[in-house]
Amino acid sequence: MTMDQMQTPLYDALQQMAERDPMSFHVPGHKNGNIFPGRGRVFFDAVLPLDMTELTGLDDLHAPKDVIGHAQKLAAAFFGADETFFLVGGSTAGNLAMIMAVCQPGDTIIVQRNSHKSIINGLELSGARPVFAAPEWDEAKDRYTAPSIHTIQQALRQHPDAKAIALTYPDYFGGTFELKEMIDLAHAYHIPVLVDEAHGVHFSLGRAFPASALDLGADGVVQSAHKMAPALTMGSYLHIRSQRLATNRISHYLQMLQSSSPSYPIMATLDLARFYLASLTNRDVTTITDSAAQMKAILEDSWAWSILESDDPLKITIQTKAGITGNVLARALEQEAIYPELSNHNHVLMVHGLTPFTGMVHLKNAITRIGTQLKFTENNAIINMDDLFSEKLTELHLDYQEMHERCSRPISFQQSAGYTAAEPVIPYPPGIPLILKGERIRDRHLQLVEQLRRQGVSFQHRDVAGTINVFQ
């Protein structure tokens, strides 16, 4: 049955409730915005009346039968899913739920090694036994991309009993790979494929973009609506299109992992984000991609960096050269009130939105000024990371059950080579662990962390007095 994608049932219900000017004898405590600090009203007054709870007519995310259920069905129809769940805890909640739904303690799962930390956390929560498939090194892009089809074939031959394969598509920089071939291969083994498509919610818009993971046959797909579509931060979708996944198990874990008081403003923007995507015409998409190409042309005009090719035309990756780090370039851009999505030792990622960019003149002038400024910047040593994942398939040194049973202690990070890490070391962004919990720490790890720190890369690691917790 065709569904009218111009509907926004959840948002409409919230708006109608707010227009009634109801008297609140329920949570939340701001009482429809009547109780709120004066200094915040200029920004929050408009949204507070929509911040409701599970009142009559507003449905319940954990048992949706009315407007939330209708909004989720509209999303499923638009994205091509059998069923879509709204996520108010980001793609993290969806990744955790998918993995916990397919894996019991001790079950084998094949996982892309350069996955987001939420995938890794799902492994620990489920007690699964991960087999990590190493990504390939792309010399031209100077970074790791995705595992090859040959690596996935090897993993399946060695572990035909795996409960699932977990992959990331696209990567943070908009890069894609032969996902359909991997899905078809996994399905030949009757194994479901779970895809973290956090950065690909707009792939549903058609030929201007790569095919979505759902269209390529993935069984479970998580998308961060807030990354590329106009949804509030933490608003995401979890799509299921498969007989290989038990939808009731996923629903069960989502009820455990998500708040029992989900944010109605976030859910309303998920309804509106789907509507926005559905409203874009082919002409709109062409105008947007033309704008991105114009922005790319402006950014290309510099001696200090080059622009890398991307499968996603809205992701523009600057690769620095002449010993200039991505972090130095990002700080220079921020001085011009231009804030990129990500920077690391050699890249800066600029994300063009789903609307034409209107600041071309400012951007062009800023790039000229930055280029002049960087001529006087001290050069930094080039960091080579192409030997980080030297083995195609790896497993943790300790399984999660062993880790739960062992004690840990802090030692000097520089003295930790040979020990097993009791906590991960994660450069952020993009949130991909450099050292996994349960992984043997190598000298190469220590060298890379020190080099990255010197160049200003931030880590999500407590780093108390230069220590790391290791298992005894």
Buried (B, 14 or more C-beta within 10 A) or exposed (E): EEBEBEBBBBBBBBEEBBEEEBEBEEEBEBBBBEEBEEEEEEEEEEBBBBBBEBBEEBBBBBEBEBBBBBBBBBBBBBBBBBBBBBBBBBBBBBBBBBBBBBBEEEBBBBBBBBBBBBBBBBBBBBBBBBBBBBBBBBEEBBBBBBBBBEBBBBBBEEBEEBBBBBBBBBBBBBBBBBBBEBBEBBBEEEBBBBBBBBBBBBBBBEEBBBBBBBBBBBBBBBBBBBBBBBBBEBBBBBBBBBEBBEBEBBBBBBEEBBEEEBBBBBBBBBBBBBBBBBEBEEEBBEBBBEBBEBBBEBBEEBEBBEBBEBBBBBBBBBBBEEEBBBBBBBEBBEEBEBEBBBBBBBBBBBBBBBEBBEEBEEBBEBBEEBBEBBEEBEEBEBBEBEEBBEEBBBBBBBBBEEBEEEEBEBBEBEBBBEBBBBBBBBBBBBBBBBBBBBBBBBEEBBEBBEBBBEBBBBBBBEEEEEBBBBBE
